[in-house]
Amino acid sequence: DISAMIFTVFEDKNYTSLFPLNLNRASFELRCGAFTNLERIENLLSPDDTVQLVVRDELVPLVQERFPNIAINPDLLSQGIWLNGAGLWTGKILKNLTSGKSYTKNGIVIAMYNNDAIPLSDFHPYLDKANLVSTEIDIQFMENIWDGIFFQSDIINSDAEYFIDYNRGNVHPSVAIDNGDNIFLSEFVEVRAGSVLDARSGPIIIEDYSLVDIGSLVQGPIYIGPNCIINPGSKLRGNVTLGPMCKIGGEVEDVIFHGYSNKQHDGFLGHSYIGEWVNLGANTNNSDLKNNYGSIRLQIEDEIIETGEEFLGTMI
């Protein structure tokens, strides 16, 4: 192993396919499961490794504010491993990257193990050239805004390994627990009377200072970040990611809340990706299925996109 590696995490030229979720954040800041794509990469690095970031120009001030200790768009990109920030990286995939090679998925450059330093101004032409001689790689990759919704079942299952020591929590004696070995609660979590924690279909991970209020149903796979409130009588029906400080009520399934957003009241939300600082008011509902069970189309700017998905809800 090379002792200290520099990892360059970059946004590729296809970033518009992730609008509006990445209008004010880079692809590597998108959340799926317990981590954002960048946090997922940082979890795999050794203490000596460093990260630098490449983003479109208009994002530099914002990203610099969020990551004050990381070099962003340096004039010279170091040699080392370059990773596409839209990928959901695992240790196994990283270990298989070979020096001097580039890797693609569906014609998009996903990684390069680069032996040269490259000026920032040559970055995108260099990637285009690498695309011509590359190896196809098998990785979960956010090519479309809805991809994370469908990845989260697998991802939350694998994220559980980071929470093995979460086995405490203040759980009321009346709470019904199914498959308790698959439930990971921080010691600062409270689960109130009459709730059901059902981890038969996947793990339940709940972080610090979150509260599951009276009579709620929580089915895995689900990740509930820190400082969340699950309102009384909520039904969280699996494949759900809640970033920090969300307040959730009603019925929710197959949804990612990026963080700092609320859906406090009754009403159904499914197969949706909700950004930050969004408030869905009382009795907000969405449908995630067409009446004719057909494939769902999305319009992004002037383009109509065939998603190929039978279930898809709302992207905010």
LINGIHU-V387397 format. One record per backbone hydrogen bond with DSSP energy under -0.5 kcal/mol. NH is the residue of the N-H (numbers start at 1). CO is the residue of the C=O. Records with the same first field share a line. If there is no record, write none. Layout:
BEGIN
NH: CO / CO
END
This chain:
BEGIN
5: 3
7: 5 / 50
8: 6 / 81
9: 7 / 52
10: 8 / 83
11: 54
15: 12
17: 14
18: 15
19: 16
21: 18
22: 18
23: 20
29: 26
30: 27
32: 35
35: 32
37: 30
38: 28
40: 36
41: 37
42: 38
43: 39
44: 40 / 41
45: 41 / 42
49: 46
50: 5
52: 7
53: 71
54: 9
59: 56
60: 56 / 57
63: 59
64: 60
65: 61
66: 62
67: 63
68: 65
70: 67
71: 51
73: 53
77: 118
78: 76
80: 114
81: 6
82: 80 / 112
83: 8 / 81
84: 110
85: 10
87: 84
88: 140
89: 87
94: 90
95: 91
96: 92 / 93
97: 94
100: 113
101: 98
103: 111
104: 135
105: 108
108: 105
110: 103
111: 103
112: 82
113: 101
114: 80 / 112
118: 77
120: 75
122: 119
123: 120
126: 122
127: 123
128: 124
129: 125
130: 126
131: 127
132: 128 / 129
133: 129 / 130
135: 102
137: 104
139: 137
142: 86
143: 141
145: 17
147: 144
149: 146
150: 146 / 147
151: 147
152: 148
154: 151
155: 151
156: 152
157: 153
158: 154
159: 155
160: 156
161: 158
162: 159
163: 160
164: 161
166: 163
167: 165
168: 185
170: 189
171: 169
172: 170 / 191
175: 172
176: 195
178: 197
182: 179
183: 180
184: 204
185: 166 / 183
186: 206
189: 186
190: 210
191: 170
192: 190 / 212
195: 192
196: 216
197: 176
198: 196 / 218
199: 178 / 197
204: 182
205: 203 / 222
206: 184 / 204
207: 224
210: 207
211: 228
212: 190
213: 211 / 230
215: 193
216: 213
217: 234
218: 196 / 216
219: 236
220: 198
221: 203
222: 203
223: 240
224: 205
225: 223 / 242
227: 208
228: 225
229: 246
230: 211
231: 229 / 248
233: 214
234: 231
235: 250
236: 217
237: 235 / 252
238: 219
239: 221
240: 221
241: 255
242: 223
243: 241 / 257
245: 226
247: 261
248: 229
249: 263
251: 267
252: 235 / 250
253: 269
254: 238
255: 239
256: 272
257: 241
258: 256 / 274
259: 275
260: 244
262: 278
263: 247
264: 280
269: 251
271: 253
272: 254
273: 314
274: 256
277: 259 / 260
280: 262 / 278
281: 279
283: 266
284: 281
286: 268
290: 310
293: 290
296: 309
298: 305
300: 298 / 303
301: 299
303: 300
305: 298 / 303
307: 296 / 305
312: 288 / 310
313: 271
316: 273 / 314
END
